[in-house]
Amino acid sequence: MKTNIEERACDLAVYIIENKATVRAAAHKFGISKSTVHKDLSERLKHYNLPLYRQVKDVLEQNKAERHIRGGEATRRKYKCKKLNKTITERG
């Protein structure tokens, strides 16, 4: 029989694999902290379900490799929005 932590770790892994989600997105979806998600997936899961751990590890490594791109996109959107608000304010 699975414990709550074991079930949560497996559920998190399945969610991340199916949705190609980030740790932050999974934490938000499950209502827990990013630290808990990371600990469940990187430390606990390998003791419960090694094949699932390997799959989720691949997704997390891909996310880590792409995070600088997502950060750059977020910054670009932020300043584009600021510029648009400034233009609207000047016209008004």
HELIX and SHEET records of a PDB file:
HELIX    1   1 ASN A    4  ASN A   19  1                                  16    
HELIX    2   2 VAL A   23  PHE A   30  1                                   8    
HELIX    3   3 LYS A   34  LYS A   39  1                                   6    
HELIX    4   4 ASP A   40  ARG A   44  3                                   5    
HELIX    5   5 LEU A   45  TYR A   48  1                                   4    
HELIX    6   6 LEU A   50  ARG A   91  1                                  42    
END                                                                             
